[in-house]
Amino acid sequence: MSEQRVSKRSTQWFDRALEVLPGGVSSPVRAFGSVGGTPPVIRSGDGAHVVDVDGNRYLDFVGSWGPLILGHANRHVVSAVLDAVQGGTSFGAPSAVEIELAEEVVAGYPGIEQVRFVSSGTEAVMSAVRLARGASERDIIVKFSGCYHGHVDHLLVAAGSGLATFGTPSSLGVPEPSASQTRVLPLDDDDALAALFDREGDRIAAAIIEPVPANNGLLLQRPRFLATLREHCTRHGALLIFDEVISGFRLGPGGAAAHYGVQPDLATFGKVIGGGMPVGAFGGPRELMRHLAPTGGVYQAGTLSGNPVAMTAGLATLRYLQQYDCWEGLEELGQYLKQRLGNVLKRSGVPATLVRIGSIFWIAWGSTADPRSAEAIHPDAASIYRDVFHGLLERGIALAPSAYEVGFLSLAHRPGHIDLLADTLAEVLDNLKRKGDPTAPADAEPAGSQS
Ligand SMILES: *Cc1c(COP(=O)(O)O)cnc(C)c1O
């Protein structure tokens, strides 16, 4: 049914990219490193679809990695942004729209009284951690393995070997001393958590967690685990930071905090809050936020922070979500996806489970139960996914180019799009089965690649 897609122009563009951009990209996972092949070079997006420079159209479940909860080029957002641009792109001074967006966050998220805007999720986390350290006058940060918090030095840290939870740098260029103030714990492990707080609790500035870990698969936590983390932090005077860069305003205005009924001291935002523009934010109670410059001694600043065009995209997105109570519809669509894809996976006989919360989904290849920690993900997940990914892409469906990345639904997706994904996935799995054992690692045939 699928004609071979031509990717001549994409290949030519990507060859040019390789000359002038390291790996051909501005952010590593876009390079298709873990699935092989040449990424399509995208020309435009519209609703639930993106179109590449060869004119191939893809039903898109990447959603720019999370921001596009209203879909590509949503009319309301585009027209608000065009209006804003006409009025000037940056002032370096307070503007009404940043105040309005801050009011939306304060109204929606439990415990937040003030917000500071930045230009990315990474910056939000970096600044929130500095604030936590400055306010608590402590240095140690606790993070969880399998959670991603941007490319901040002291959070690009992996668990060290042996019993010690001392972090070691997970990237070249991160100095040992940056990592040495970070402790790394496994998710879903009450004993390891209790042991660390018993040992070092009164030296811990903050624990940071993705309450919905969605950067290394979708590792949904037991609500009790999040509540226990909250209790340890409170008892030892450590701050709890929820990194809601993905979950914030995607699960609802109160993010994972409202979903689970666990309130952090500080929360970080990005992705949805910028409506597709570069925006990050962090917030908390006034009593903590006053430590930031200019009222306090924790320095933090940004030339383009609170940029009026970016704020406008965020505000238009959040207001649209509120006005049409979009989260309910996304939840229903998510339930439908879970049912349709779940059935396809079951009937295929391939070991895999569909994990979902709201409009975020992930297929845990090789697993028969939802993994709750990075360590629980099946080691064959990536090799199984490679063929599935390219099978779907050849047939015009774009999932993220990595077995460890989640998919996103948007308001532009319809039940018919989910049906198409389910039917196409069934066809791809069936083809793989006929070619041989789909769980056996196989060489990926790059989709439509001429190289
Ligand atoms: C994407 C992400 C970040 C980093 O945000 P950038 O805008 O890419 O810098 C941080 N934390 C989480 C949970 C994220 O998903």
PDBQT file of the ligand as one rigid body, heavy atoms in Angstrom, charges set to zero:
ROOT
HETATM    1  C1  LIG A 501      13.045  19.026  27.715  1.00  0.00    +0.000 C 
HETATM    2  C2  LIG A 501      13.310  18.943  29.165  1.00  0.00    +0.000 A 
HETATM    3  C3  LIG A 501      14.245  19.772  29.799  1.00  0.00    +0.000 A 
HETATM    4  C4  LIG A 501      15.145  20.698  29.030  1.00  0.00    +0.000 C 
HETATM    5  O1  LIG A 501      14.417  21.667  28.359  1.00  0.00    +0.000 OA
HETATM    6  P1  LIG A 501      15.118  22.399  27.089  1.00  0.00    +0.000 P 
HETATM    7  O2  LIG A 501      14.112  23.422  26.695  1.00  0.00    +0.000 OA
HETATM    8  O3  LIG A 501      15.326  21.322  26.072  1.00  0.00    +0.000 OA
HETATM    9  O4  LIG A 501      16.382  22.982  27.571  1.00  0.00    +0.000 OA
HETATM   10  C5  LIG A 501      14.358  19.717  31.168  1.00  0.00    +0.000 A 
HETATM   11  N1  LIG A 501      13.600  18.890  31.892  1.00  0.00    +0.000 NA
HETATM   12  C6  LIG A 501      12.698  18.069  31.327  1.00  0.00    +0.000 A 
HETATM   13  C7  LIG A 501      11.852  17.195  32.187  1.00  0.00    +0.000 C 
HETATM   14  C8  LIG A 501      12.532  18.058  29.948  1.00  0.00    +0.000 A 
HETATM   15  O5  LIG A 501      11.674  17.221  29.387  1.00  0.00    +0.000 OA
ENDROOT
TORSDOF 0
